[in-house]
């Protein structure tokens, strides 16, 4: 699959955004006192990670 320059830039932006979201969500999870809130943040971080991996697969 060939992607043009604009699509490549968009993918890079989306990958970076998901990486940032994952890091922030993991940080929030580490700070959460409530186990349910911690779990919610961890699950959201995992989802961001999975999406980032999927986006990376388009580059490869």
PDB file of N, H, CA, C and O in Angstrom:
ATOM      1  N   UNK A   1       0.850  -1.180   0.000  1.00  0.00           N
ATOM      2  CA  UNK A   1       0.000   0.000   0.000  1.00  0.00           C
ATOM      3  C   UNK A   1       0.891   1.236   0.000  1.00  0.00           C
ATOM      4  O   UNK A   1       1.768   1.383   0.851  1.00  0.00           O
ATOM      5  N   UNK A   2       0.660   2.105  -0.945  1.00  0.00           N
ATOM      6  H   UNK A   2      -0.052   1.987  -1.636  1.00  0.00           H
ATOM      7  CA  UNK A   2       1.399   3.358  -1.013  1.00  0.00           C
ATOM      8  C   UNK A   2       0.559   4.474  -0.420  1.00  0.00           C
ATOM      9  O   UNK A   2      -0.632   4.593  -0.705  1.00  0.00           O
ATOM     10  N   UNK A   3       1.202   5.297   0.416  1.00  0.00           N
ATOM     11  H   UNK A   3       2.170   5.200   0.647  1.00  0.00           H
ATOM     12  CA  UNK A   3       0.500   6.441   0.985  1.00  0.00           C
ATOM     13  C   UNK A   3       1.219   7.712   0.562  1.00  0.00           C
ATOM     14  O   UNK A   3       2.438   7.733   0.393  1.00  0.00           O
ATOM     15  N   UNK A   4       0.442   8.758   0.396  1.00  0.00           N
ATOM     16  H   UNK A   4      -0.548   8.741   0.534  1.00  0.00           H
ATOM     17  CA  UNK A   4       1.065  10.018  -0.029  1.00  0.00           C
ATOM     18  C   UNK A   4       1.626  10.767   1.188  1.00  0.00           C
ATOM     19  O   UNK A   4       1.478  10.334   2.331  1.00  0.00           O
ATOM     20  N   UNK A   5       2.261  11.879   0.909  1.00  0.00           N
ATOM     21  H   UNK A   5       2.381  12.231  -0.019  1.00  0.00           H
ATOM     22  CA  UNK A   5       2.941  12.643   1.961  1.00  0.00           C
ATOM     23  C   UNK A   5       1.969  13.152   3.026  1.00  0.00           C
ATOM     24  O   UNK A   5       2.284  13.134   4.215  1.00  0.00           O
ATOM     25  N   UNK A   6       0.798  13.601   2.604  1.00  0.00           N
ATOM     26  H   UNK A   6       0.541  13.616   1.637  1.00  0.00           H
ATOM     27  CA  UNK A   6      -0.185  14.119   3.555  1.00  0.00           C
ATOM     28  C   UNK A   6      -0.684  12.993   4.466  1.00  0.00           C
ATOM     29  O   UNK A   6      -0.835  13.187   5.672  1.00  0.00           O
ATOM     30  N   UNK A   7      -0.934  11.831   3.889  1.00  0.00           N
ATOM     31  H   UNK A   7      -0.812  11.674   2.910  1.00  0.00           H
ATOM     32  CA  UNK A   7      -1.381  10.688   4.689  1.00  0.00           C
ATOM     33  C   UNK A   7      -0.302  10.263   5.680  1.00  0.00           C
ATOM     34  O   UNK A   7      -0.606   9.904   6.818  1.00  0.00           O
ATOM     35  N   UNK A   8       0.952  10.304   5.249  1.00  0.00           N
ATOM     36  H   UNK A   8       1.198  10.596   4.325  1.00  0.00           H
ATOM     37  CA  UNK A   8       2.067   9.962   6.129  1.00  0.00           C
ATOM     38  C   UNK A   8       2.152  10.937   7.297  1.00  0.00           C
ATOM     39  O   UNK A   8       2.340  10.517   8.439  1.00  0.00           O
ATOM     40  N   UNK A   9       2.017  12.220   7.026  1.00  0.00           N
ATOM     41  H   UNK A   9       1.864  12.560   6.099  1.00  0.00           H
ATOM     42  CA  UNK A   9       2.052  13.221   8.092  1.00  0.00           C
ATOM     43  C   UNK A   9       0.888  13.029   9.060  1.00  0.00           C
ATOM     44  O   UNK A   9       1.050  13.162  10.273  1.00  0.00           O
ATOM     45  N   UNK A  10      -0.281  12.717   8.517  1.00  0.00           N
ATOM     46  H   UNK A  10      -0.413  12.609   7.532  1.00  0.00           H
ATOM     47  CA  UNK A  10      -1.453  12.496   9.353  1.00  0.00           C
ATOM     48  C   UNK A  10      -1.252  11.277  10.243  1.00  0.00           C
ATOM     49  O   UNK A  10      -1.571  11.312  11.431  1.00  0.00           O
ATOM     50  N   UNK A  11      -0.723  10.195   9.667  1.00  0.00           N
ATOM     51  H   UNK A  11      -0.464  10.166   8.701  1.00  0.00           H
ATOM     52  CA  UNK A  11      -0.446   8.997  10.461  1.00  0.00           C
ATOM     53  C   UNK A  11       0.545   9.292  11.578  1.00  0.00           C
ATOM     54  O   UNK A  11       0.349   8.859  12.714  1.00  0.00           O
ATOM     55  N   UNK A  12       1.594  10.015  11.267  1.00  0.00           N
ATOM     56  H   UNK A  12       1.753  10.367  10.344  1.00  0.00           H
ATOM     57  CA  UNK A  12       2.592  10.357  12.289  1.00  0.00           C
ATOM     58  C   UNK A  12       1.962  11.176  13.410  1.00  0.00           C
ATOM     59  O   UNK A  12       2.251  10.960  14.587  1.00  0.00           O
ATOM     60  N   UNK A  13       1.109  12.106  13.038  1.00  0.00           N
ATOM     61  H   UNK A  13       0.874  12.282  12.082  1.00  0.00           H
ATOM     62  CA  UNK A  13       0.424  12.929  14.036  1.00  0.00           C
ATOM     63  C   UNK A  13      -0.473  12.065  14.920  1.00  0.00           C
ATOM     64  O   UNK A  13      -0.453  12.195  16.144  1.00  0.00           O
ATOM     65  N   UNK A  14      -1.249  11.195  14.310  1.00  0.00           N
ATOM     66  H   UNK A  14      -1.265  11.089  13.316  1.00  0.00           H
ATOM     67  CA  UNK A  14      -2.148  10.323  15.069  1.00  0.00           C
ATOM     68  C   UNK A  14      -1.379   9.372  15.982  1.00  0.00           C
ATOM     69  O   UNK A  14      -1.781   9.138  17.121  1.00  0.00           O
ATOM     70  N   UNK A  15      -0.286   8.831  15.483  1.00  0.00           N
ATOM     71  H   UNK A  15       0.040   9.022  14.557  1.00  0.00           H
ATOM     72  CA  UNK A  15       0.540   7.921  16.288  1.00  0.00           C
ATOM     73  C   UNK A  15       1.091   8.667  17.498  1.00  0.00           C
ATOM     74  O   UNK A  15       1.048   8.163  18.620  1.00  0.00           O
ATOM     75  N   UNK A  16       1.605   9.863  17.263  1.00  0.00           N
ATOM     76  H   UNK A  16       1.640  10.273  16.352  1.00  0.00           H
ATOM     77  CA  UNK A  16       2.133  10.667  18.372  1.00  0.00           C
ATOM     78  C   UNK A  16       1.060  11.027  19.386  1.00  0.00           C
ATOM     79  O   UNK A  16       1.305  11.011  20.593  1.00  0.00           O
ATOM     80  N   UNK A  17      -0.123  11.349  18.897  1.00  0.00           N
ATOM     81  H   UNK A  17      -0.323  11.361  17.917  1.00  0.00           H
ATOM     82  CA  UNK A  17      -1.223  11.701  19.794  1.00  0.00           C
ATOM     83  C   UNK A  17      -1.629  10.522  20.662  1.00  0.00           C
ATOM     84  O   UNK A  17      -1.893  10.685  21.853  1.00  0.00           O
ATOM     85  N   UNK A  18      -1.679   9.344  20.075  1.00  0.00           N
ATOM     86  H   UNK A  18      -1.464   9.211  19.108  1.00  0.00           H
ATOM     87  CA  UNK A  18      -2.048   8.155  20.848  1.00  0.00           C
ATOM     88  C   UNK A  18      -0.953   7.784  21.848  1.00  0.00           C
ATOM     89  O   UNK A  18      -1.246   7.308  22.945  1.00  0.00           O
ATOM     90  N   UNK A  19       0.300   8.002  21.472  1.00  0.00           N
ATOM     91  H   UNK A  19       0.538   8.389  20.581  1.00  0.00           H
ATOM     92  CA  UNK A  19       1.399   7.740  22.404  1.00  0.00           C
ATOM     93  C   UNK A  19       1.315   8.686  23.601  1.00  0.00           C
ATOM     94  O   UNK A  19       1.497   8.267  24.744  1.00  0.00           O
ATOM     95  N   UNK A  20       1.040   9.957  23.334  1.00  0.00           N
ATOM     96  H   UNK A  20       0.892  10.298  22.406  1.00  0.00           H
ATOM     97  CA  UNK A  20       0.892  10.942  24.410  1.00  0.00           C
ATOM     98  C   UNK A  20      -0.282  10.580  25.314  1.00  0.00           C
ATOM     99  O   UNK A  20      -0.172  10.631  26.539  1.00  0.00           O
ATOM    100  N   UNK A  21      -1.399  10.216  24.704  1.00  0.00           N
ATOM    101  H   UNK A  21      -1.488  10.175  23.708  1.00  0.00           H
ATOM    102  CA  UNK A  21      -2.586   9.838  25.479  1.00  0.00           C
ATOM    103  C   UNK A  21      -2.283   8.634  26.358  1.00  0.00           C
ATOM    104  O   UNK A  21      -2.669   8.606  27.526  1.00  0.00           O
ATOM    105  N   UNK A  22      -1.601   7.648  25.812  1.00  0.00           N
ATOM    106  H   UNK A  22      -1.287   7.671  24.863  1.00  0.00           H
ATOM    107  CA  UNK A  22      -1.254   6.455  26.588  1.00  0.00           C
ATOM    108  C   UNK A  22      -0.404   6.818  27.808  1.00  0.00           C
ATOM    109  O   UNK A  22      -0.661   6.341  28.913  1.00  0.00           O
ATOM    110  N   UNK A  23       0.601   7.659  27.603  1.00  0.00           N
ATOM    111  H   UNK A  23       0.809   8.047  26.705  1.00  0.00           H
ATOM    112  CA  UNK A  23       1.473   8.059  28.710  1.00  0.00           C
ATOM    113  C   UNK A  23       0.701   8.822  29.784  1.00  0.00           C
ATOM    114  O   UNK A  23       0.876   8.578  30.978  1.00  0.00           O
ATOM    115  N   UNK A  24      -0.150   9.744  29.350  1.00  0.00           N
ATOM    116  H   UNK A  24      -0.292   9.942  28.380  1.00  0.00           H
ATOM    117  CA  UNK A  24      -0.930  10.523  30.317  1.00  0.00           C
ATOM    118  C   UNK A  24      -1.899   9.627  31.081  1.00  0.00           C
ATOM    119  O   UNK A  24      -2.024   9.744  32.300  1.00  0.00           O
ATOM    120  N   UNK A  25      -2.579   8.740  30.376  1.00  0.00           N
ATOM    121  H   UNK A  25      -2.477   8.645  29.386  1.00  0.00           H
ATOM    122  CA  UNK A  25      -3.535   7.851  31.033  1.00  0.00           C
ATOM    123  C   UNK A  25      -2.841   6.929  32.027  1.00  0.00           C
ATOM    124  O   UNK A  25      -3.376   6.669  33.104  1.00  0.00           O
ATOM    125  N   UNK A  26      -1.657   6.432  31.680  1.00  0.00           N
ATOM    126  H   UNK A  26      -1.222   6.644  30.804  1.00  0.00           H
ATOM    127  CA  UNK A  26      -0.900   5.610  32.626  1.00  0.00           C
ATOM    128  C   UNK A  26      -0.477   6.424  33.843  1.00  0.00           C
ATOM    129  O   UNK A  26      -0.486   5.918  34.966  1.00  0.00           O
ATOM    130  N   UNK A  27      -0.109   7.673  33.623  1.00  0.00           N
ATOM    131  H   UNK A  27      -0.101   8.084  32.711  1.00  0.00           H
ATOM    132  CA  UNK A  27       0.240   8.542  34.751  1.00  0.00           C
ATOM    133  C   UNK A  27      -0.977   8.760  35.644  1.00  0.00           C
ATOM    134  O   UNK A  27      -0.883   8.650  36.867  1.00  0.00           O
ATOM    135  N   UNK A  28      -2.117   9.070  35.031  1.00  0.00           N
ATOM    136  H   UNK A  28      -2.193   9.159  34.038  1.00  0.00           H
ATOM    137  CA  UNK A  28      -3.337   9.273  35.812  1.00  0.00           C
ATOM    138  C   UNK A  28      -3.688   8.006  36.595  1.00  0.00           C
ATOM    139  O   UNK A  28      -4.116   8.079  37.747  1.00  0.00           O
ATOM    140  N   UNK A  29      -3.506   6.848  35.963  1.00  0.00           N
ATOM    141  H   UNK A  29      -3.158   6.789  35.027  1.00  0.00           H
ATOM    142  CA  UNK A  29      -3.790   5.582  36.649  1.00  0.00           C
ATOM    143  C   UNK A  29      -2.881   5.422  37.863  1.00  0.00           C
ATOM    144  O   UNK A  29      -3.318   4.953  38.914  1.00  0.00           O
ATOM    145  N   UNK A  30      -1.630   5.810  37.717  1.00  0.00           N
ATOM    146  H   UNK A  30      -1.275   6.191  36.863  1.00  0.00           H
ATOM    147  CA  UNK A  30      -0.689   5.655  38.831  1.00  0.00           C
ATOM    148  C   UNK A  30      -1.027   6.580  39.996  1.00  0.00           C
ATOM    149  O   UNK A  30      -0.651   6.314  41.137  1.00  0.00           O
ATOM    150  N   UNK A  31      -1.736   7.666  39.704  1.00  0.00           N
ATOM    151  H   UNK A  31      -2.041   7.882  38.777  1.00  0.00           H
ATOM    152  CA  UNK A  31      -2.094   8.628  40.735  1.00  0.00           C
ATOM    153  C   UNK A  31      -3.467   8.368  41.363  1.00  0.00           C
ATOM    154  O   UNK A  31      -3.784   8.917  42.418  1.00  0.00           O
ATOM    155  N   UNK A  32      -4.266   7.540  40.719  1.00  0.00           N
ATOM    156  H   UNK A  32      -4.008   7.094  39.861  1.00  0.00           H
ATOM    157  CA  UNK A  32      -5.646   7.323  41.167  1.00  0.00           C
ATOM    158  C   UNK A  32      -5.680   6.511  42.462  1.00  0.00           C
ATOM    159  O   UNK A  32      -4.969   5.517  42.605  1.00  0.00           O
ATOM    160  N   UNK A  33      -6.494   6.941  43.375  1.00  0.00           N
ATOM    161  H   UNK A  33      -7.071   7.749  43.259  1.00  0.00           H
ATOM    162  CA  UNK A  33      -6.671   6.229  44.639  1.00  0.00           C
ATOM    163  C   UNK A  33      -7.761   5.162  44.529  1.00  0.00           C
ATOM    164  O   UNK A  33      -7.649   4.085  45.114  1.00  0.00           O
ATOM    165  N   UNK A  34      -8.795   5.469  43.786  1.00  0.00           N
ATOM    166  H   UNK A  34      -8.885   6.344  43.310  1.00  0.00           H
ATOM    167  CA  UNK A  34      -9.936   4.562  43.617  1.00  0.00           C
ATOM    168  C   UNK A  34      -9.572   3.463  42.618  1.00  0.00           C
ATOM    169  O   UNK A  34      -9.190   3.766  41.488  1.00  0.00           O
ATOM    170  N   UNK A  35      -9.683   2.187  43.016  1.00  0.00           N
ATOM    171  H   UNK A  35      -9.993   1.941  43.935  1.00  0.00           H
ATOM    172  CA  UNK A  35      -9.315   1.087  42.115  1.00  0.00           C
ATOM    173  C   UNK A  35     -10.126   1.064  40.811  1.00  0.00           C
ATOM    174  O   UNK A  35      -9.598   0.686  39.766  1.00  0.00           O
ATOM    175  N   UNK A  36     -11.377   1.459  40.864  1.00  0.00           N
ATOM    176  H   UNK A  36     -11.806   1.767  41.713  1.00  0.00           H
ATOM    177  CA  UNK A  36     -12.189   1.471  39.642  1.00  0.00           C
ATOM    178  C   UNK A  36     -11.728   2.554  38.678  1.00  0.00           C
ATOM    179  O   UNK A  36     -11.686   2.349  37.465  1.00  0.00           O
ATOM    180  N   UNK A  37     -11.387   3.702  39.233  1.00  0.00           N
ATOM    181  H   UNK A  37     -11.421   3.869  40.218  1.00  0.00           H
ATOM    182  CA  UNK A  37     -10.866   4.790  38.398  1.00  0.00           C
ATOM    183  C   UNK A  37      -9.515   4.390  37.816  1.00  0.00           C
ATOM    184  O   UNK A  37      -9.249   4.625  36.638  1.00  0.00           O
ATOM    185  N   UNK A  38      -8.662   3.785  38.644  1.00  0.00           N
ATOM    186  H   UNK A  38      -8.878   3.595  39.601  1.00  0.00           H
ATOM    187  CA  UNK A  38      -7.353   3.322  38.178  1.00  0.00           C
ATOM    188  C   UNK A  38      -7.525   2.345  37.016  1.00  0.00           C
ATOM    189  O   UNK A  38      -6.832   2.443  36.003  1.00  0.00           O
ATOM    190  N   UNK A  39      -8.446   1.411  37.171  1.00  0.00           N
ATOM    191  H   UNK A  39      -9.009   1.331  37.994  1.00  0.00           H
ATOM    192  CA  UNK A  39      -8.687   0.422  36.130  1.00  0.00           C
ATOM    193  C   UNK A  39      -9.201   1.083  34.845  1.00  0.00           C
ATOM    194  O   UNK A  39      -8.802   0.698  33.746  1.00  0.00           O
ATOM    195  N   UNK A  40     -10.072   2.063  34.981  1.00  0.00           N
ATOM    196  H   UNK A  40     -10.397   2.376  35.873  1.00  0.00           H
ATOM    197  CA  UNK A  40     -10.599   2.777  33.814  1.00  0.00           C
ATOM    198  C   UNK A  40      -9.461   3.450  33.045  1.00  0.00           C
ATOM    199  O   UNK A  40      -9.397   3.367  31.818  1.00  0.00           O
ATOM    200  N   UNK A  41      -8.560   4.120  33.780  1.00  0.00           N
ATOM    201  H   UNK A  41      -8.612   4.187  34.777  1.00  0.00           H
ATOM    202  CA  UNK A  41      -7.421   4.758  33.124  1.00  0.00           C
ATOM    203  C   UNK A  41      -6.504   3.726  32.474  1.00  0.00           C
ATOM    204  O   UNK A  41      -6.015   3.944  31.365  1.00  0.00           O
ATOM    205  N   UNK A  42      -6.268   2.610  33.152  1.00  0.00           N
ATOM    206  H   UNK A  42      -6.664   2.433  34.053  1.00  0.00           H
ATOM    207  CA  UNK A  42      -5.411   1.567  32.587  1.00  0.00           C
ATOM    208  C   UNK A  42      -6.012   0.978  31.314  1.00  0.00           C
ATOM    209  O   UNK A  42      -5.300   0.735  30.339  1.00  0.00           O
ATOM    210  N   UNK A  43      -7.308   0.753  31.328  1.00  0.00           N
ATOM    211  H   UNK A  43      -7.885   0.951  32.120  1.00  0.00           H
ATOM    212  CA  UNK A  43      -7.961   0.212  30.135  1.00  0.00           C
ATOM    213  C   UNK A  43      -7.916   1.214  28.983  1.00  0.00           C
ATOM    214  O   UNK A  43      -7.716   0.834  27.830  1.00  0.00           O
ATOM    215  N   UNK A  44      -8.099   2.468  29.295  1.00  0.00           N
ATOM    216  H   UNK A  44      -8.261   2.777  30.232  1.00  0.00           H
ATOM    217  CA  UNK A  44      -8.029   3.503  28.263  1.00  0.00           C
ATOM    218  C   UNK A  44      -6.616   3.613  27.699  1.00  0.00           C
ATOM    219  O   UNK A  44      -6.439   3.801  26.495  1.00  0.00           O
ATOM    220  N   UNK A  45      -5.621   3.499  28.557  1.00  0.00           N
ATOM    221  H   UNK A  45      -5.765   3.346  29.534  1.00  0.00           H
ATOM    222  CA  UNK A  45      -4.226   3.524  28.100  1.00  0.00           C
ATOM    223  C   UNK A  45      -3.943   2.334  27.200  1.00  0.00           C
ATOM    224  O   UNK A  45      -3.259   2.472  26.185  1.00  0.00           O
ATOM    225  N   UNK A  46      -4.456   1.175  27.558  1.00  0.00           N
ATOM    226  H   UNK A  46      -5.011   1.063  28.382  1.00  0.00           H
ATOM    227  CA  UNK A  46      -4.267  -0.021  26.739  1.00  0.00           C
ATOM    228  C   UNK A  46      -4.927   0.154  25.371  1.00  0.00           C
ATOM    229  O   UNK A  46      -4.368  -0.252  24.352  1.00  0.00           O
ATOM    230  N   UNK A  47      -6.094   0.747  25.352  1.00  0.00           N
ATOM    231  H   UNK A  47      -6.548   1.077  26.180  1.00  0.00           H
ATOM    232  CA  UNK A  47      -6.791   0.999  24.093  1.00  0.00           C
ATOM    233  C   UNK A  47      -5.992   1.958  23.212  1.00  0.00           C
ATOM    234  O   UNK A  47      -5.878   1.745  22.005  1.00  0.00           O
ATOM    235  N   UNK A  48      -5.443   3.005  23.811  1.00  0.00           N
ATOM    236  H   UNK A  48      -5.536   3.177  24.791  1.00  0.00           H
ATOM    237  CA  UNK A  48      -4.618   3.949  23.060  1.00  0.00           C
ATOM    238  C   UNK A  48      -3.383   3.254  22.499  1.00  0.00           C
ATOM    239  O   UNK A  48      -2.967   3.530  21.374  1.00  0.00           O
ATOM    240  N   UNK A  49      -2.802   2.358  23.281  1.00  0.00           N
ATOM    241  H   UNK A  49      -3.140   2.134  24.195  1.00  0.00           H
ATOM    242  CA  UNK A  49      -1.626   1.609  22.835  1.00  0.00           C
ATOM    243  C   UNK A  49      -1.970   0.701  21.655  1.00  0.00           C
ATOM    244  O   UNK A  49      -1.222   0.634  20.679  1.00  0.00           O
ATOM    245  N   UNK A  50      -3.083   0.016  21.745  1.00  0.00           N
ATOM    246  H   UNK A  50      -3.691   0.070  22.537  1.00  0.00           H
ATOM    247  CA  UNK A  50      -3.508  -0.876  20.662  1.00  0.00           C
ATOM    248  C   UNK A  50      -3.788  -0.100  19.376  1.00  0.00           C
ATOM    249  O   UNK A  50      -3.432  -0.539  18.282  1.00  0.00           O
ATOM    250  N   UNK A  51      -4.420   1.043  19.523  1.00  0.00           N
ATOM    251  H   UNK A  51      -4.709   1.400  20.412  1.00  0.00           H
ATOM    252  CA  UNK A  51      -4.703   1.870  18.352  1.00  0.00           C
ATOM    253  C   UNK A  51      -3.407   2.375  17.739  1.00  0.00           C
ATOM    254  O   UNK A  51      -3.258   2.402  16.517  1.00  0.00           O
ATOM    255  N   UNK A  52      -2.463   2.779  18.601  1.00  0.00           N
ATOM    256  H   UNK A  52      -2.585   2.757  19.593  1.00  0.00           H
ATOM    257  CA  UNK A  52      -1.158   3.242  18.104  1.00  0.00           C
ATOM    258  C   UNK A  52      -0.452   2.141  17.326  1.00  0.00           C
ATOM    259  O   UNK A  52       0.117   2.389  16.262  1.00  0.00           O
ATOM    260  N   UNK A  53      -0.491   0.917  17.865  1.00  0.00           N
ATOM    261  H   UNK A  53      -0.953   0.716  18.729  1.00  0.00           H
ATOM    262  CA  UNK A  53       0.127  -0.214  17.167  1.00  0.00           C
ATOM    263  C   UNK A  53      -0.533  -0.471  15.812  1.00  0.00           C
ATOM    264  O   UNK A  53       0.146  -0.767  14.829  1.00  0.00           O
ATOM    265  N   UNK A  54      -1.843  -0.358  15.772  1.00  0.00           N
ATOM    266  H   UNK A  54      -2.394  -0.118  16.571  1.00  0.00           H
ATOM    267  CA  UNK A  54      -2.575  -0.548  14.520  1.00  0.00           C
ATOM    268  C   UNK A  54      -2.163   0.522  13.508  1.00  0.00           C
ATOM    269  O   UNK A  54      -1.934   0.217  12.338  1.00  0.00           O
ATOM    270  N   UNK A  55      -2.069   1.762  13.956  1.00  0.00           N
ATOM    271  H   UNK A  55      -2.255   2.010  14.906  1.00  0.00           H
ATOM    272  CA  UNK A  55      -1.646   2.849  13.067  1.00  0.00           C
ATOM    273  C   UNK A  55      -0.224   2.626  12.568  1.00  0.00           C
ATOM    274  O   UNK A  55       0.077   2.876  11.401  1.00  0.00           O
ATOM    275  N   UNK A  56       0.651   2.155  13.458  1.00  0.00           N
ATOM    276  H   UNK A  56       0.406   1.952  14.406  1.00  0.00           H
ATOM    277  CA  UNK A  56       2.035   1.879  13.051  1.00  0.00           C
ATOM    278  C   UNK A  56       2.101   0.805  11.971  1.00  0.00           C
ATOM    279  O   UNK A  56       3.000   0.820  11.131  1.00  0.00           O
ATOM    280  N   UNK A  57       1.158  -0.118  11.995  1.00  0.00           N
ATOM    281  H   UNK A  57       0.428  -0.129  12.678  1.00  0.00           H
ATOM    282  CA  UNK A  57       1.167  -1.191  10.998  1.00  0.00           C
ATOM    283  C   UNK A  57       0.948  -0.662   9.584  1.00  0.00           C
ATOM    284  O   UNK A  57       1.335  -1.307   8.609  1.00  0.00           O
ATOM    285  N   UNK A  58       0.327   0.515   9.472  1.00  0.00           N
ATOM    286  H   UNK A  58       0.013   1.039  10.263  1.00  0.00           H
ATOM    287  CA  UNK A  58       0.123   1.104   8.152  1.00  0.00           C
ATOM    288  C   UNK A  58       1.421   1.672   7.568  1.00  0.00           C
ATOM    289  O   UNK A  58       1.518   1.903   6.363  1.00  0.00           O
ATOM    290  N   UNK A  59       2.402   1.892   8.422  1.00  0.00           N
ATOM    291  H   UNK A  59       2.323   1.704   9.401  1.00  0.00           H
ATOM    292  CA  UNK A  59       3.679   2.431   7.963  1.00  0.00           C
ATOM    293  C   UNK A  59       4.614   1.342   7.451  1.00  0.00           C
ATOM    294  O   UNK A  59       5.538   1.602   6.682  1.00  0.00           O
ATOM    295  N   UNK A  60       4.346   0.100   7.903  1.00  0.00           N
ATOM    296  H   UNK A  60       3.595  -0.111   8.528  1.00  0.00           H
ATOM    297  CA  UNK A  60       5.310  -0.916   7.720  1.00  0.00           C
ATOM    298  C   UNK A  60       5.321  -1.801   6.567  1.00  0.00           C
ATOM    299  O   UNK A  60       6.188  -2.669   6.464  1.00  0.00           O
TER     300      UNK A  60
END
